[in-house]
Amino acid sequence: MTTATPARHNKWLIFLLIAIGVFMSTLDSSIVNIALPTIMTDFGVTLATIEWVVMIYLLTVSALLLSLGRLSDIKGRRWVYSRGLIVFSAGSLLCGLAQNAVWLICARSFQGIGAAMIMACTPALVVDTFPVSERGRALGTVGTVTALGLTIGPALGGFLIHFFSWRVIFYINVPIGIITAIVISRLLRGSHADVTVHESFDWAGSVLLTLSLTCFLLALTHAYEWGYTSLPPLSLFGISLLAIGRFTRVETKTPHPIVQPSLFAIRLFTFPILSGVALFITLFTVIFLMPFYLIHPCGFAVNKVGLIMVVPFVFLFFVSPISGAISDRVGSRMLCTVGMAIVAVSLFSLSGLTSGHSVFPIAWRLALAGLGTAIFLPPNSSAAMSAVPQNRRGVAAGMVATARNLGMVIGVALAGAIFNSSFHTLSGGLSLKVYRPELAPIFMTSFRYAMVAGGIVAIVGVILAFLRGPAGKVPMKLRRL
């Protein structure tokens, strides 16, 4: 094991370097969502196809986060983080050069590898750098940076698409990513982010975990298209179950597993992970479908849509640091429960929208989603990361990020499946590709079903957030792992 010089006197400098990668990856995510209707029209494909521009990215990230979190425990956060920025930049360039939907989807997958490398390190870097008394505040400030990227993204995306091209939203990542990678690699050398350990990497576990998650997400996202009881999705679900079963056996026997099974005995780790999945399923039901609602039934211009989609992220920007600071004193249970409840109210209120609503009735409903998310996220991340022993924080960071991205992709798949199924049935076999104004009532009915489903998931999240119980300490036997 290599050692590092103490770095807490440089903690905010390290935070700045972390924030750059967080900002870039979240900016890309929010920009791409606002561009989906334009890309769908440009390539002449269906909603079911264009979903994959979002889902392949999230699928790739979700499948690799745990493995890359473990790799960062071995190779060091600096090594994984700086190379992740380079891969992300290269993927962004390939996305901008895409000539068709298949090319774009493949490039997004490659971009997702870089994003997974970045995301796998972020919470662990913060927790390793800041003392326990400041972690909620620090993670809350990460939430602010995330909100800044998400806030600027829709507005900047709408502006760039309106005046230039959707391709520019990818090109903008390239110089930022490369310059940041060079600076981070130099400045983090010799810090806690550069610690390595002489342990083997669990390749068998990594392959089995990736196979299981990939098959599960493929089956989930294609079940509507193939038929829920048809052979392809059932086969993929079966392969996923077999792979995760084998993965569980491998992890109990390998000396250095990707996932330490005993981590799930920690209540304040397991329940934040589960409630985090529920939160992002709910949130991405909104983020995925809202641009289509605003552009088609409402008839807003894409630059105006971008400004409207900024609303929930403005609340993330201001509320996240406050929520994180409060959680340092009172714990995560009540804050996370209240946050999820507010998100549930938002989803059920969004289900009551019509095609004739003006901006304000839409905006306050979106504001509730942002407020609830901002209250929930910093305490939830702080609770999960503080509950595990230090030498497993890379894996824990991977789990937190996996929960987030798994929730995102399930949210997109759930919203897409419910919306497409309803729209297809009520329109007599049509798809959103051929949207016309007379289809507005059918669109709104389908939209309403998806929002109600998201609200139900949020209620489940409220229960999971409350069941975590009060804050506790890491069990002594786990500290020695």
LOMAR-773492 format. One line per 8 residues: number of its first residue (from 1); their letters; for each residue x, y, z of N, C-alpha, C. Coordinates in steps of 0.2 Angstrom, whole numbers. Layout:
% LOMAR-773492
NUM) a) X:Y:Z:X:Y:Z:X:Y:Z  ...
This chain:
% LOMAR-773492
1) mttatpar) 4:-6:0:0:0:0:4:6:0  3:11:-4:7:17:-4:3:22:0  7:27:3:4:32:8:4:38:4  0:43:7:-1:50:5:0:55:10  2:61:8:3:66:13:-4:69:15  -5:71:21:-11:73:23:-13:79:19  -20:79:17:-22:84:12:-28:88:14  -30:88:21:-36:91:23:-35:99:23
9) hnkwlifl) -28:101:24:-27:108:23:-29:111:16  -29:106:11:-30:108:4:-37:106:2  -41:105:7:-48:101:6:-52:105:1  -52:111:1:-56:115:-4:-53:115:-11  -47:115:-11:-44:115:-18:-45:108:-21  -45:103:-17:-47:96:-20:-54:96:-22  -58:99:-17:-65:99:-19:-66:103:-26  -63:108:-27:-63:112:-33:-62:107:-39
17) liaigvfm) -57:103:-39:-55:98:-44:-60:93:-45  -63:91:-39:-69:86:-40:-75:89:-43  -76:96:-41:-82:99:-44:-82:100:-51  -76:101:-54:-75:102:-62:-78:96:-65  -76:90:-63:-79:84:-66:-86:83:-65  -88:84:-59:-95:83:-58:-99:88:-62  -97:94:-62:-101:99:-66:-101:97:-74  -95:95:-76:-95:93:-84:-100:87:-85
25) stldssiv) -100:82:-81:-104:76:-82:-112:78:-81  -113:82:-76:-120:84:-75:-123:89:-81  -118:93:-83:-120:98:-88:-122:94:-95  -118:89:-96:-119:85:-102:-126:81:-102  -127:78:-96:-134:75:-95:-140:79:-96  -140:85:-93:-146:89:-94:-146:92:-101  -141:94:-104:-141:96:-111:-144:91:-116  -141:85:-115:-144:79:-119:-151:78:-119
33) nialptim) -154:79:-113:-161:78:-112:-165:83:-116  -163:89:-116:-167:95:-119:-166:94:-127  -161:90:-129:-160:90:-136:-163:84:-139  -166:79:-135:-169:73:-138:-174:74:-143  -179:79:-142:-184:80:-148:-181:82:-154  -176:86:-154:-172:89:-160:-168:83:-163  -165:79:-159:-161:73:-162:-166:68:-165  -172:67:-162:-177:62:-165:-179:65:-172
41) tdfgvtla) -180:71:-172:-182:74:-179:-177:74:-184  -171:75:-182:-165:76:-186:-164:69:-189  -164:64:-185:-162:57:-188:-168:53:-190  -174:56:-189:-180:53:-192:-182:46:-188  -181:45:-182:-182:39:-178:-188:40:-173  -190:34:-170:-195:34:-165:-193:36:-158  -198:37:-154:-196:39:-147:-193:33:-144  -195:27:-146:-192:20:-143:-184:20:-145
49) tiewvvmi) -183:23:-151:-175:23:-152:-172:28:-149  -175:34:-149:-171:40:-146:-170:39:-138  -174:35:-135:-173:34:-128:-166:31:-127  -164:27:-132:-157:24:-130:-151:29:-130  -152:35:-133:-147:40:-132:-146:42:-125  -151:41:-121:-151:42:-113:-149:36:-110  -153:30:-112:-152:24:-108:-146:20:-109  -143:21:-115:-136:17:-116:-131:20:-112
57) ylltvsal) -131:27:-111:-127:30:-106:-128:28:-99  -134:28:-97:-135:26:-90:-134:19:-89  -135:15:-94:-134:8:-93:-127:6:-92  -123:9:-97:-115:9:-96:-113:11:-90  -115:17:-87:-113:19:-81:-115:14:-75  -121:12:-75:-124:8:-70:-120:1:-70  -118:-1:-76:-115:-8:-76:-108:-8:-73  -105:-2:-74:-97:-2:-73:-96:2:-66
65) llslgrls) -100:5:-63:-99:9:-57:-95:5:-51  -98:0:-50:-96:-4:-44:-89:-7:-45  -88:-9:-51:-81:-12:-53:-76:-6:-53  -78:0:-56:-73:5:-56:-72:8:-49  -77:8:-45:-76:10:-38:-71:6:-34  -72:-1:-35:-67:-5:-33:-60:-4:-36  -59:-3:-42:-53:-1:-45:-50:5:-42  -54:10:-41:-51:16:-38:-48:15:-31
73) dikgrrwv) -51:10:-27:-48:8:-21:-41:5:-22  -40:2:-27:-34:-2:-29:-29:3:-32  -31:6:-38:-26:10:-42:-26:17:-39  -30:19:-35:-30:26:-33:-36:31:-37  -39:35:-33:-44:40:-36:-41:44:-42  -35:46:-41:-32:51:-46:-31:47:-52  -29:41:-52:-28:37:-58:-34:36:-62  -40:34:-58:-46:33:-62:-50:39:-64
81) ysrglivf) -49:44:-59:-53:50:-61:-50:54:-67  -44:55:-67:-41:59:-73:-42:55:-79  -41:48:-79:-42:45:-86:-49:45:-88  -54:45:-83:-61:45:-84:-63:52:-88  -59:57:-86:-61:63:-90:-58:63:-97  -53:60:-98:-50:59:-105:-55:55:-109  -57:49:-107:-62:45:-110:-69:48:-111  -71:52:-106:-77:56:-107:-77:61:-113
89) sagsllcg) -71:64:-113:-70:69:-118:-70:66:-125  -66:60:-126:-66:57:-132:-73:54:-134  -77:52:-130:-84:50:-131:-88:56:-133  -87:62:-130:-91:68:-132:-89:69:-140  -83:69:-141:-81:70:-148:-84:66:-153  -85:59:-152:-88:54:-156:-95:56:-156  -98:58:-151:-106:60:-151:-107:65:-156  -103:70:-155:-104:76:-160:-103:75:-167
97) laqnavwl) -99:69:-169:-98:68:-176:-103:63:-178  -107:60:-174:-112:55:-176:-116:57:-182  -117:52:-187:-120:53:-193:-127:49:-193  -129:45:-188:-135:42:-187:-136:40:-180  -142:38:-179:-144:36:-172:-140:31:-169  -138:25:-173:-134:20:-170:-127:22:-168  -124:26:-173:-117:29:-171:-118:33:-164  -123:37:-164:-124:42:-158:-124:37:-152
105) icarsfqg) -129:32:-152:-130:28:-146:-123:24:-144  -119:22:-149:-113:18:-148:-108:23:-144  -108:29:-147:-103:34:-144:-105:36:-137  -112:36:-136:-114:38:-129:-112:33:-124  -112:26:-127:-110:21:-122:-102:22:-120  -98:24:-125:-91:25:-124:-90:31:-119  -94:36:-120:-94:42:-116:-96:40:-109  -101:35:-108:-103:32:-102:-98:29:-98
113) igaamima) -93:26:-101:-87:23:-98:-83:28:-94  -82:34:-98:-78:39:-94:-82:42:-89  -89:43:-90:-93:46:-84:-93:41:-78  -93:35:-79:-93:30:-74:-86:30:-70  -81:32:-73:-74:32:-70:-74:39:-66  -78:44:-68:-78:50:-64:-83:49:-58  -89:47:-59:-94:46:-54:-92:41:-49  -88:36:-50:-86:31:-46:-81:34:-40
121) ctpalvvd) -78:39:-42:-73:42:-37:-76:48:-33  -81:51:-35:-83:58:-32:-85:57:-25  -89:53:-23:-91:53:-16:-85:51:-11  -81:46:-14:-76:44:-10:-70:49:-9  -69:53:-14:-64:59:-14:-67:64:-9  -73:65:-9:-76:70:-4:-75:68:3  -77:62:4:-77:59:11:-70:58:14  -66:56:10:-59:55:12:-56:62:14
129) tfpvserg) -58:67:11:-55:74:11:-57:77:17  -64:77:19:-67:81:24:-68:77:30  -68:80:36:-69:76:42:-77:75:43  -79:71:48:-86:69:48:-90:75:49  -88:80:53:-92:85:55:-93:90:49  -90:89:43:-91:93:38:-93:90:31  -94:83:32:-96:79:26:-103:81:23  -107:82:27:-114:84:25:-114:91:21
137) ralgtvgt) -110:95:24:-109:102:20:-106:101:14  -100:97:14:-96:96:8:-100:92:2  -104:87:4:-108:84:-1:-114:88:-3  -116:92:2:-122:97:0:-119:102:-5  -113:104:-5:-110:108:-10:-109:105:-16  -107:98:-16:-107:94:-22:-114:95:-26  -119:94:-21:-126:95:-24:-127:102:-27  -124:107:-25:-124:113:-28:-121:113:-35
145) vtalglti) -115:110:-35:-111:110:-41:-115:106:-46  -118:100:-44:-123:96:-48:-128:101:-51  -131:104:-46:-137:109:-48:-135:114:-53  -129:117:-52:-127:122:-57:-126:119:-64  -123:113:-65:-123:110:-71:-130:108:-74  -134:105:-70:-141:104:-72:-145:110:-74  -143:116:-70:-147:122:-71:-145:125:-77  -138:126:-78:-136:129:-85:-137:125:-91
153) gpalggfl) -137:118:-90:-138:113:-95:-144:115:-100  -150:115:-97:-156:116:-101:-156:122:-105  -154:128:-101:-154:134:-104:-149:135:-110  -143:132:-108:-137:132:-113:-139:128:-119  -142:122:-117:-144:118:-123:-149:121:-127  -154:124:-124:-159:127:-128:-156:132:-133  -152:136:-130:-148:142:-134:-144:139:-140  -140:134:-138:-136:131:-143:-139:128:-149
161) ihffswrv) -145:124:-147:-149:121:-152:-153:126:-156  -155:131:-153:-159:136:-157:-155:140:-162  -148:141:-160:-144:146:-164:-139:142:-168  -137:136:-166:-132:132:-169:-134:125:-171  -132:120:-167:-134:113:-168:-133:109:-162  -137:103:-162:-137:99:-156:-130:96:-155  -126:96:-161:-119:93:-160:-114:97:-156  -116:104:-155:-111:108:-151:-112:106:-144
169) ifyinvpi) -117:103:-142:-118:102:-135:-113:96:-133  -111:92:-137:-106:87:-136:-99:90:-137  -98:94:-142:-91:97:-143:-89:101:-137  -93:104:-134:-91:109:-128:-88:105:-123  -89:99:-122:-85:95:-117:-78:93:-118  -76:93:-125:-69:91:-126:-64:95:-123  -63:102:-125:-58:105:-122:-58:106:-114  -64:106:-111:-65:106:-104:-62:100:-101
177) giitaivi) -64:94:-104:-62:88:-101:-55:87:-101  -51:88:-107:-44:87:-108:-40:91:-103  -42:98:-103:-38:102:-99:-39:101:-91  -45:99:-89:-46:97:-82:-42:91:-80  -42:86:-85:-38:79:-84:-31:81:-82  -28:85:-86:-21:87:-86:-20:90:-79  -24:95:-77:-23:99:-71:-24:94:-65  -29:90:-65:-31:86:-59:-25:81:-58
185) srllrgsh) -23:78:-64:-18:72:-63:-11:75:-60  -10:81:-61:-4:84:-58:-5:87:-51  -10:90:-50:-11:93:-43:-13:87:-38  -16:82:-40:-18:77:-35:-12:71:-34  -7:72:-37:-1:67:-36:1:68:-29  2:62:-26:4:62:-19:-1:64:-14  -7:65:-16:-12:66:-11:-16:60:-9  -21:61:-4:-25:55:-3:-28:52:-9
193) advtvhes) -29:56:-14:-32:53:-20:-27:49:-24  -21:48:-22:-16:45:-25:-14:38:-22  -18:36:-17:-16:31:-13:-18:24:-17  -13:19:-17:-15:13:-20:-14:7:-15  -16:2:-16:-16:-4:-12:-14:-10:-16  -10:-15:-14:-8:-21:-17:-13:-26:-16  -18:-26:-19:-24:-31:-19:-26:-32:-26  -28:-39:-27:-30:-41:-34:-37:-38:-35
201) fdwagsvl) -38:-37:-42:-45:-35:-44:-49:-41:-46  -55:-41:-44:-60:-47:-45:-63:-46:-52  -59:-49:-56:-61:-49:-63:-68:-53:-64  -68:-59:-61:-74:-64:-62:-80:-60:-59  -79:-57:-54:-85:-53:-51:-87:-48:-55  -82:-44:-58:-84:-38:-62:-87:-40:-68  -85:-46:-72:-89:-48:-78:-96:-50:-76  -96:-54:-71:-103:-57:-69:-108:-51:-67
209) ltlsltcf) -105:-46:-63:-110:-40:-61:-112:-36:-67  -107:-35:-72:-108:-31:-78:-114:-35:-82  -113:-42:-83:-117:-46:-87:-124:-46:-84  -125:-46:-77:-131:-46:-74:-135:-40:-75  -131:-34:-73:-135:-28:-74:-136:-26:-81  -132:-28:-86:-133:-26:-93:-140:-30:-95  -140:-37:-94:-146:-41:-96:-152:-38:-93  -152:-37:-86:-158:-34:-83:-160:-28:-86
217) llalthay) -156:-23:-87:-158:-17:-90:-160:-17:-97  -157:-22:-101:-159:-23:-108:-166:-26:-108  -168:-30:-104:-174:-33:-103:-179:-28:-101  -178:-24:-96:-182:-19:-94:-184:-14:-99  -179:-12:-103:-180:-6:-107:-183:-9:-114  -183:-15:-116:-186:-18:-122:-192:-22:-121  -194:-23:-114:-200:-27:-113:-206:-25:-117  -207:-19:-117:-213:-16:-120:-213:-18:-128
225) ewgytslp) -207:-17:-131:-206:-18:-138:-207:-25:-140  -204:-29:-136:-204:-36:-138:-210:-40:-135  -213:-38:-130:-218:-41:-127:-216:-44:-120  -220:-42:-115:-217:-44:-108:-217:-51:-107  -220:-55:-110:-220:-63:-109:-216:-66:-115  -213:-63:-119:-210:-66:-125:-203:-68:-123  -200:-72:-127:-194:-76:-125:-188:-71:-124  -187:-66:-128:-181:-62:-127:-180:-59:-120
233) plslfgis) -186:-55:-118:-185:-52:-111:-185:-57:-105  -188:-63:-106:-188:-68:-101:-181:-71:-101  -178:-72:-107:-171:-75:-107:-166:-70:-104  -167:-64:-105:-162:-59:-102:-163:-59:-95  -169:-59:-92:-170:-59:-85:-167:-65:-82  -168:-71:-85:-165:-77:-83:-158:-77:-82  -155:-74:-88:-147:-74:-88:-145:-69:-82  -149:-64:-81:-147:-59:-76:-147:-62:-69
241) llaigrft) -153:-66:-68:-153:-69:-61:-148:-74:-60  -146:-78:-65:-141:-83:-65:-134:-80:-64  -133:-74:-67:-126:-71:-66:-126:-68:-59  -131:-65:-57:-131:-62:-50:-130:-67:-45  -133:-73:-46:-132:-79:-41:-125:-81:-41  -122:-82:-47:-115:-84:-47:-111:-78:-44  -112:-72:-46:-108:-66:-43:-108:-67:-35  -114:-68:-32:-115:-68:-25:-110:-74:-22
249) rvetktph) -110:-80:-26:-106:-85:-23:-98:-83:-24  -96:-80:-30:-90:-78:-31:-87:-73:-25  -92:-68:-24:-90:-63:-19:-89:-65:-12  -92:-71:-10:-91:-74:-3:-84:-78:-3  -81:-79:-9:-75:-83:-9:-69:-80:-10  -69:-74:-14:-63:-71:-16:-61:-67:-11  -54:-66:-10:-51:-62:-4:-52:-55:-5  -53:-52:-11:-54:-45:-12:-60:-44:-16
257) pivqpslf) -66:-45:-14:-72:-44:-18:-74:-37:-20  -77:-36:-26:-80:-30:-28:-85:-27:-23  -89:-31:-21:-94:-29:-16:-93:-33:-10  -92:-30:-4:-92:-34:2:-99:-35:5  -101:-42:5:-108:-43:6:-110:-40:13  -105:-40:18:-107:-38:25:-109:-31:25  -107:-27:20:-109:-20:20:-117:-19:20  -120:-24:17:-128:-23:17:-131:-25:24
265) airlftfp) -126:-27:29:-129:-28:36:-129:-21:39  -127:-16:36:-127:-9:39:-133:-6:37  -138:-5:42:-144:-2:40:-144:5:37  -139:9:39:-138:16:37:-134:16:30  -133:11:27:-130:10:21:-135:7:16  -138:2:18:-143:-1:14:-149:3:12  -152:6:17:-159:9:16:-158:16:12  -152:19:13:-151:25:9:-150:23:1
273) ilsgvalf) -147:17:0:-146:15:-7:-152:14:-10  -157:10:-6:-163:8:-9:-168:15:-10  -168:19:-6:-172:25:-6:-169:30:-12  -162:29:-13:-159:33:-18:-162:31:-25  -162:24:-26:-165:21:-32:-172:24:-33  -176:24:-28:-183:26:-29:-183:34:-31  -179:38:-28:-179:45:-29:-177:46:-37  -172:43:-39:-170:44:-46:-175:41:-51
281) itlftvif) -178:35:-50:-184:33:-54:-189:38:-55  -191:41:-49:-196:47:-49:-194:53:-53  -188:55:-52:-185:61:-55:-184:61:-62  -182:55:-64:-181:54:-72:-187:52:-76  -192:50:-72:-199:50:-75:-201:57:-78  -199:62:-74:-201:69:-75:-196:72:-80  -189:71:-79:-184:74:-84:-185:71:-91  -187:65:-91:-187:62:-98:-193:64:-102
289) lmpfylih) -199:64:-99:-205:66:-103:-207:73:-103  -204:77:-98:-206:84:-99:-205:88:-105  -199:87:-108:-197:91:-114:-202:89:-120  -204:83:-120:-209:81:-125:-216:84:-124  -218:84:-118:-224:88:-116:-224:95:-118  -218:98:-116:-218:106:-117:-217:107:-124  -214:103:-128:-213:105:-136:-219:103:-140  -222:97:-138:-228:95:-142:-235:97:-140
297) pcgfavnk) -238:95:-135:-245:98:-133:-244:105:-132  -239:108:-128:-239:115:-126:-237:119:-132  -233:117:-136:-230:120:-142:-225:126:-140  -221:125:-135:-216:130:-133:-210:129:-138  -206:134:-139:-200:134:-143:-195:131:-138  -190:127:-142:-185:123:-138:-181:128:-133  -179:134:-135:-176:138:-130:-180:140:-124  -187:141:-125:-191:142:-119:-192:135:-115
305) vglimvvp) -192:130:-118:-192:123:-115:-186:123:-110  -180:125:-113:-174:124:-109:-174:129:-103  -177:134:-103:-178:139:-97:-183:136:-92  -188:133:-94:-193:130:-90:-190:124:-86  -186:120:-90:-182:114:-87:-177:116:-82  -175:122:-82:-170:125:-77:-173:125:-70  -180:126:-69:-183:127:-63:-182:122:-57  -182:116:-58:-181:111:-52:-174:112:-50
313) fvflffvs) -169:113:-55:-162:113:-53:-160:119:-49  -164:125:-50:-162:131:-46:-163:129:-39  -168:125:-37:-169:124:-30:-163:119:-27  -161:115:-32:-155:111:-30:-149:115:-28  -148:120:-32:-143:125:-31:-143:128:-24  -148:131:-22:-149:134:-16:-150:130:-10  -154:125:-11:-156:121:-5:-151:115:-3  -148:112:-7:-143:107:-6:-138:108:0
321) pisgaisd) -134:114:-1:-130:115:5:-133:116:12  -139:119:12:-142:120:18:-145:113:21  -147:109:17:-149:102:19:-143:98:21  -138:99:18:-132:95:20:-129:97:27  -129:104:28:-127:107:34:-132:105:40  -138:105:39:-143:103:44:-142:95:46  -141:91:40:-140:84:42:-134:82:46  -129:87:46:-123:86:50:-125:86:57
329) rvgsrmlc) -130:89:59:-133:90:66:-138:86:68  -143:84:63:-149:81:65:-149:74:62  -145:72:57:-145:66:54:-149:66:47  -150:60:44:-153:60:38:-160:58:37  -163:54:43:-169:51:42:-175:56:41  -176:61:45:-182:65:44:-181:69:37  -175:72:36:-174:76:30:-175:72:24  -173:66:23:-174:62:17:-181:60:17
337) tvgmaiva) -185:58:22:-192:56:22:-196:62:19  -195:68:22:-198:74:20:-197:76:12  -191:75:11:-189:77:4:-192:72:-1  -193:65:0:-196:61:-4:-204:62:-4  -206:64:1:-214:66:1:-215:72:-3  -211:77:-3:-212:83:-7:-211:81:-15  -207:76:-16:-206:74:-23:-212:70:-25  -215:66:-21:-222:63:-22:-227:67:-24
345) vslfslsg) -228:73:-20:-233:78:-21:-232:81:-28  -225:82:-30:-224:85:-37:-226:81:-42  -225:74:-42:-227:70:-47:-235:69:-48  -238:69:-42:-245:68:-43:-248:75:-45  -245:81:-44:-248:87:-46:-246:88:-54  -240:85:-56:-239:85:-63:-244:81:-67  -247:76:-64:-251:71:-68:-258:75:-69  -259:81:-66:-265:85:-67:-264:90:-72
353) ltsghsvf) -258:91:-76:-257:96:-81:-261:94:-87  -263:100:-91:-266:99:-97:-262:102:-103  -264:101:-109:-260:104:-114:-261:112:-115  -266:115:-111:-267:122:-111:-264:126:-105  -260:123:-101:-257:126:-95:-252:131:-98  -252:137:-94:-246:142:-95:-240:140:-91  -235:144:-92:-228:142:-89:-229:141:-81  -232:146:-78:-232:146:-70:-235:140:-67
361) piawrlal) -241:137:-69:-243:131:-66:-238:125:-67  -235:125:-73:-230:120:-74:-224:121:-70  -222:127:-69:-215:129:-66:-216:127:-58  -221:128:-55:-222:127:-48:-222:120:-46  -225:116:-51:-225:108:-50:-218:106:-51  -214:108:-56:-207:106:-56:-203:109:-51  -204:114:-48:-201:117:-42:-201:112:-36  -207:109:-35:-208:105:-30:-203:99:-30
369) aglgtaif) -202:96:-37:-198:91:-38:-191:93:-36  -189:99:-38:-182:101:-36:-181:102:-29  -186:105:-26:-185:106:-18:-184:99:-15  -189:95:-16:-188:88:-13:-182:84:-14  -180:85:-20:-173:81:-22:-167:85:-18  -167:91:-18:-162:95:-14:-162:93:-7  -168:93:-4:-168:91:3:-166:84:4  -167:79:0:-165:72:0:-158:70:-1
377) lppnssaa) -155:73:-6:-149:70:-9:-143:71:-4  -141:77:-1:-135:77:3:-135:73:9  -141:73:13:-141:69:19:-140:61:17  -144:59:12:-144:52:10:-137:50:8  -133:54:4:-126:52:2:-122:52:8  -122:57:12:-118:57:18:-119:52:23  -125:50:24:-127:44:28:-124:37:25  -125:36:19:-122:30:16:-115:30:16
385) msavpqnr) -111:35:14:-104:35:14:-101:35:21  -104:38:26:-101:38:33:-102:32:36  -107:28:34:-109:22:38:-104:16:36  -99:17:31:-95:11:29:-88:13:32  -84:7:33:-77:8:34:-73:12:29  -67:15:31:-64:19:26:-61:16:20  -59:9:21:-55:6:16:-61:3:11  -67:4:12:-72:2:7:-76:7:4
393) rgvaagmv) -73:13:5:-77:19:2:-77:20:-5  -72:17:-9:-73:17:-16:-79:12:-18  -79:7:-15:-85:2:-17:-92:6:-15  -92:9:-9:-98:12:-6:-100:18:-11  -94:22:-13:-96:27:-18:-99:24:-25  -96:18:-27:-99:15:-33:-106:13:-32  -108:11:-26:-114:9:-24:-119:15:-24  -117:20:-21:-121:26:-21:-122:29:-28
401) atarnlgm) -117:29:-32:-118:31:-39:-122:26:-44  -121:19:-42:-125:14:-46:-132:15:-44  -134:16:-38:-141:17:-36:-144:23:-40  -140:28:-40:-142:34:-44:-144:33:-51  -139:30:-55:-139:28:-62:-144:23:-63  -145:18:-59:-150:12:-60:-157:15:-59  -158:20:-54:-164:23:-54:-166:28:-60  -160:31:-63:-161:35:-69:-164:31:-75
409) vigvalag) -160:25:-76:-162:21:-82:-169:17:-81  -170:15:-75:-177:12:-73:-182:18:-74  -181:24:-72:-186:29:-73:-187:30:-80  -182:31:-84:-183:32:-91:-187:26:-95  -185:20:-93:-188:14:-95:-195:14:-93  -197:15:-87:-203:15:-84:-208:20:-88  -205:26:-88:-209:31:-91:-210:30:-98  -205:28:-102:-206:26:-109:-211:20:-110
417) aifnssfh) -210:15:-106:-215:9:-107:-222:11:-106  -223:15:-101:-230:17:-99:-233:22:-104  -229:27:-106:-231:32:-111:-232:28:-118  -227:25:-120:-228:21:-127:-234:17:-127  -234:13:-122:-240:8:-122:-247:11:-122  -248:16:-118:-254:20:-118:-255:23:-125  -250:27:-127:-250:31:-133:-252:26:-139  -248:21:-140:-249:16:-145:-256:13:-145
425) tlsgglsl) -259:11:-139:-266:8:-139:-271:14:-140  -271:19:-137:-276:24:-138:-276:28:-145  -270:28:-148:-270:31:-155:-271:26:-161  -272:20:-159:-273:15:-164:-267:12:-168  -261:12:-164:-255:10:-167:-250:15:-169  -251:22:-167:-247:27:-169:-241:28:-164  -236:31:-166:-230:33:-161:-230:40:-161  -226:42:-156:-224:50:-155:-221:53:-161
433) kvyrpela) -218:48:-165:-214:51:-171:-219:55:-176  -225:53:-176:-230:56:-180:-235:60:-177  -232:64:-171:-237:68:-167:-240:73:-171  -247:74:-170:-251:80:-173:-255:83:-168  -257:89:-168:-261:93:-163:-267:89:-161  -270:85:-165:-276:82:-163:-275:76:-159  -268:74:-158:-267:69:-154:-265:71:-146  -266:77:-145:-265:80:-138:-268:77:-133
441) pifmtsfr) -275:75:-133:-278:72:-128:-275:65:-126  -273:61:-132:-270:55:-131:-263:56:-127  -260:61:-130:-253:62:-127:-254:63:-119  -259:67:-117:-260:69:-110:-262:64:-106  -266:59:-109:-268:53:-105:-262:49:-103  -258:48:-109:-252:44:-108:-247:47:-103  -246:53:-104:-242:57:-99:-244:57:-92  -251:57:-91:-254:57:-84:-252:50:-81
449) yamvaggi) -253:44:-85:-252:38:-82:-244:37:-80  -240:40:-84:-233:39:-82:-231:43:-76  -234:49:-75:-233:53:-69:-236:50:-63  -242:47:-63:-245:44:-57:-240:38:-55  -238:34:-60:-233:28:-59:-227:31:-55  -224:37:-57:-219:40:-54:-220:42:-47  -226:44:-46:-228:46:-39:-229:40:-34  -231:35:-37:-232:29:-33:-225:26:-31
457) vaivgvil) -220:27:-35:-213:25:-33:-210:29:-28  -212:36:-28:-210:41:-23:-213:39:-16  -219:37:-16:-222:35:-10:-218:29:-7  -216:24:-11:-212:18:-9:-205:21:-6  -202:26:-9:-196:30:-7:-197:33:0  -203:36:1:-204:39:8:-204:33:13  -207:28:12:-206:22:17:-199:20:18  -195:19:12:-189:17:13:-184:22:17
465) aflrgpag) -185:28:15:-181:33:19:-183:33:26  -189:32:28:-190:32:35:-188:26:39  -188:20:35:-186:14:38:-178:13:40  -174:18:37:-167:18:39:-166:19:47  -170:22:50:-170:23:57:-165:29:59  -163:30:65:-159:35:67:-151:34:65  -147:39:65:-140:38:64:-137:33:69  -132:29:67:-128:25:71:-121:25:69
473) kvpmklrr) -117:20:72:-110:20:71:-109:14:67  -103:13:63:-101:8:59:-99:2:64  -102:-4:64:-100:-9:68:-93:-11:68  -90:-13:74:-83:-14:75:-80:-19:70  -84:-24:69:-82:-30:65:-81:-27:58  -85:-22:56:-84:-20:49:-79:-15:48  -77:-11:54:-71:-7:53:-65:-10:52  -65:-17:54:-58:-20:53:-58:-24:46
481) l) -63:-23:42:-63:-26:35:-58:-23:31
